[in-house]
Amino acid sequence: MNVIDPQGPEKTIAERAYRTIREDIVSGVLRPGEKLKIVILRERYGFGAAPLREALSRLSGDHLVNVMGQRGFVVAPISVRDAAEIGDLRKLLEVEALTRSIPRGDTAWEERLITTYHRLSRLETGENQGIDALDLWEKHNSAFHDATVAACDSVWLLRLREQLFRQHERYRRFSRIRTVWTRDIHAEHEAIFEAAMSRDVEGAAGIISEHVQRTTDAVIAALSPNGLRVDVHAP
């Protein structure tokens, strides 16, 4: 028996186009400031013009693509200012969600936290600390951080936190590539895990705050050694 996609084939293709282009933006394959011409994207990815336009519109809503009026679309730039603002907001939401989650965590919460932590640990303690599989690292990293806040009792806090987490992804990857040999990110995740499992709310809040700030600091240092705002565009 064939299963019919309730969204229909066009929506399915548009979703694939969205996910494919998004991955190439956050991974840096599509560079900040790069023009996204439909004719070129069709040749590159094999999607039709309609699903590509829908995908680019969604990415515009995600602030990963900018609409340039009649000139089409470009990959959104990255900047010191955006890195600082997104990092600061994510830090506030992460701390609040985590401090609400830890006291409410039950056995299922602990089991999820243990499972996601060990999956992430195997990658980070393996060859090259997972740097050769950044998409897989991001998957496990996201799952781990999601698990830490899963017991938070505020639906809207979790929604806003998820939005900032996704927006922060491009900067996390940017930071990860540049600090893989100078930053022990596994030790940071281990500290978060241990504090959460021991129900140390205050300690966990301080650790996650520093964890996010280190990512922000690494991005700012890479983009602007002098601390000035820099918009990075493709040459």
C-alpha positions as CSV (number, residue, x, y, z in Angstrom):
1,M,0.0,0.0,0.0
2,N,1.4,3.4,-1.0
3,V,1.6,6.1,1.6
4,I,0.5,9.5,0.2
5,D,2.3,12.5,1.5
6,P,-0.4,14.7,3.1
7,Q,1.5,17.8,2.0
8,G,1.7,16.7,-1.6
9,P,4.8,16.4,-3.8
10,E,5.3,20.1,-4.3
11,K,5.4,20.8,-0.5
12,T,7.8,17.8,0.0
13,I,10.2,19.1,-2.7
14,A,10.0,22.6,-1.2
15,E,10.9,21.2,2.2
16,R,13.8,19.3,0.8
17,A,15.0,22.5,-1.0
18,Y,14.7,24.5,2.2
19,R,16.6,22.0,4.3
20,T,19.3,21.5,1.6
21,I,20.0,25.2,1.2
22,R,19.8,25.9,4.9
23,E,22.4,23.3,5.6
24,D,24.7,24.8,3.0
25,I,24.2,28.3,4.5
26,V,24.9,27.3,8.1
27,S,27.9,25.1,7.1
28,G,29.4,27.9,5.1
29,V,29.2,26.2,1.7
30,L,27.1,29.2,0.6
31,R,29.1,32.1,1.8
32,P,27.7,35.2,3.5
33,G,26.7,37.8,0.9
34,E,26.6,35.2,-1.9
35,K,24.0,35.9,-4.5
36,L,21.3,33.2,-4.8
37,K,20.1,33.2,-8.4
38,I,17.3,30.8,-9.2
39,V,18.9,29.6,-12.5
40,I,22.1,28.8,-10.7
41,L,20.4,27.1,-7.8
42,R,18.4,25.0,-10.2
43,E,21.6,23.7,-11.8
44,R,23.3,23.2,-8.5
45,Y,20.5,21.4,-6.6
46,G,18.2,20.1,-9.3
47,F,15.0,21.6,-7.8
48,G,12.5,23.6,-9.8
49,A,12.1,27.3,-9.6
50,A,8.8,27.3,-7.6
51,P,10.2,25.1,-4.6
52,L,13.4,27.1,-4.7
53,R,11.5,30.4,-4.3
54,E,9.4,29.0,-1.5
55,A,12.6,27.7,0.2
56,L,14.3,31.1,-0.1
57,S,11.2,32.9,1.3
58,R,11.3,30.6,4.3
59,L,15.0,31.2,4.8
60,S,14.3,34.9,4.6
61,G,11.9,34.4,7.5
62,D,14.7,32.6,9.3
63,H,17.0,35.6,8.7
64,L,19.5,33.4,6.8
65,V,18.7,35.0,3.5
66,N,18.1,38.6,2.6
67,V,15.7,39.8,-0.1
68,M,17.2,42.4,-2.4
69,G,14.1,43.7,-4.0
70,Q,14.0,43.0,-7.7
71,R,17.6,41.8,-7.5
72,G,16.7,38.6,-5.9
73,F,18.2,36.9,-2.8
74,V,21.6,36.8,-1.1
75,V,22.9,34.8,1.9
76,A,22.6,37.0,5.0
77,P,25.9,38.5,6.2
78,I,27.4,37.6,9.5
79,S,28.7,40.3,11.8
80,V,30.2,41.0,15.2
81,R,27.0,42.8,16.2
82,D,24.7,39.9,15.2
83,A,27.0,37.4,16.9
84,A,27.0,39.4,20.1
85,E,23.2,40.0,20.2
86,I,22.3,36.4,19.2
87,G,24.8,35.1,21.7
88,D,23.5,37.3,24.5
89,L,19.9,36.5,23.9
90,R,20.6,32.8,23.6
91,K,22.5,32.9,26.9
92,L,19.6,34.5,28.7
93,L,17.1,32.0,27.4
94,E,19.3,29.0,27.9
95,V,20.0,29.9,31.5
96,E,16.4,30.5,32.3
97,A,15.2,27.3,30.6
98,L,17.9,25.2,32.2
99,T,17.2,26.6,35.7
100,R,13.5,25.8,35.3
101,S,14.2,22.4,33.9
102,I,16.7,20.9,36.3
103,P,14.4,20.9,39.5
104,R,11.6,19.4,37.4
105,G,13.5,16.7,35.7
106,D,12.2,13.2,36.3
107,T,13.7,9.7,35.5
108,A,12.8,10.0,31.8
109,W,14.5,13.4,31.7
110,E,17.7,11.9,33.3
111,E,17.6,9.0,30.8
112,R,17.3,11.3,27.9
113,L,20.1,13.5,29.2
114,I,22.4,10.5,29.7
115,T,21.7,9.1,26.2
116,T,22.3,12.4,24.4
117,Y,25.4,13.2,26.4
118,H,27.0,9.9,25.6
119,R,26.3,10.1,21.9
120,L,27.8,13.6,21.8
121,S,30.8,12.5,23.9
122,R,31.6,9.6,21.6
123,L,31.9,12.0,18.7
124,E,33.8,14.7,20.6
125,T,36.3,12.3,22.1
126,G,36.9,10.6,18.8
127,E,39.3,11.4,16.0
128,N,39.6,15.1,15.4
129,Q,37.0,15.8,18.1
130,G,34.2,15.4,15.5
131,I,35.4,18.3,13.4
132,D,35.2,16.2,10.2
133,A,31.5,15.6,10.8
134,L,30.1,18.9,11.8
135,D,26.6,18.1,10.6
136,L,26.5,15.1,12.9
137,W,28.1,17.0,15.7
138,E,25.5,19.7,15.4
139,K,22.8,17.0,15.5
140,H,24.1,15.5,18.7
141,N,25.0,18.9,20.2
142,S,21.4,20.1,19.6
143,A,19.9,16.9,21.0
144,F,22.1,17.2,24.2
145,H,21.2,20.9,24.8
146,D,17.5,20.1,24.1
147,A,17.6,17.3,26.7
148,T,19.0,19.6,29.4
149,V,16.0,22.0,29.1
150,A,13.3,19.4,28.3
151,A,11.7,19.6,31.7
152,C,11.2,23.4,31.5
153,D,7.6,24.2,32.3
154,S,7.3,27.2,30.0
155,V,6.1,26.4,26.4
156,W,6.8,29.9,25.2
157,L,10.3,30.0,26.7
158,L,11.2,26.8,25.0
159,R,9.8,28.1,21.7
160,L,11.9,31.3,21.9
161,R,14.9,29.4,23.1
162,E,14.6,27.0,20.1
163,Q,14.4,30.0,17.7
164,L,17.6,31.5,19.1
165,F,19.3,28.1,19.2
166,R,18.7,27.6,15.5
167,Q,19.7,31.2,14.7
168,H,22.9,30.6,16.6
169,E,23.8,27.5,14.6
170,R,25.8,29.3,11.9
171,Y,27.9,31.0,14.5
172,R,28.4,27.8,16.5
173,R,29.9,26.1,13.4
174,F,32.0,29.1,12.6
175,S,33.4,29.0,16.2
176,R,33.8,25.2,16.2
177,I,36.0,25.2,13.1
178,R,38.3,27.9,14.5
179,T,38.6,26.7,18.1
180,V,38.7,22.9,17.7
181,W,42.4,22.7,18.9
182,T,42.2,25.5,21.5
183,R,38.9,24.8,23.2
184,D,38.0,21.7,25.1
185,I,34.3,21.7,24.2
186,H,33.8,18.2,25.5
187,A,34.9,19.3,29.0
188,E,32.4,22.1,28.8
189,H,29.6,19.7,27.9
190,E,30.7,17.3,30.6
191,A,30.5,20.1,33.2
192,I,27.0,21.0,32.1
193,F,26.0,17.3,32.2
194,E,27.5,16.7,35.7
195,A,25.9,19.9,37.1
196,A,22.5,19.0,35.6
197,M,22.6,15.4,36.9
198,S,23.6,16.5,40.4
199,R,20.7,19.1,40.3
200,D,23.1,21.9,40.9
201,V,21.0,24.7,39.4
202,E,23.3,27.6,40.2
203,G,26.3,25.8,39.0
204,A,24.7,24.7,35.8
205,A,23.5,28.2,35.1
206,G,27.0,29.6,35.4
207,I,28.5,26.9,33.2
208,I,26.0,27.2,30.4
209,S,26.4,31.0,30.5
210,E,30.1,30.7,30.1
211,H,29.7,28.0,27.5
212,V,27.6,30.2,25.2
213,Q,29.8,33.2,25.9
214,R,32.9,31.4,24.8
215,T,31.3,30.7,21.4
216,T,30.4,34.4,21.1
217,D,33.9,35.5,22.0
218,A,35.5,33.1,19.5
219,V,33.3,34.4,16.7
220,I,34.0,38.0,17.6
221,A,37.7,37.3,17.7
222,A,37.6,35.7,14.3
223,L,35.5,38.3,12.6
224,S,37.0,41.4,14.2
225,P,40.3,41.2,16.2
226,N,39.9,44.8,17.1
227,G,36.3,44.5,18.3
228,L,34.9,46.5,15.5
229,R,31.7,45.5,13.6
230,V,32.5,43.5,10.5
231,D,30.1,42.3,7.8
232,V,31.6,39.3,6.0
233,H,30.8,38.9,2.3
234,A,31.9,36.6,-0.4
235,P,34.8,38.0,-2.4
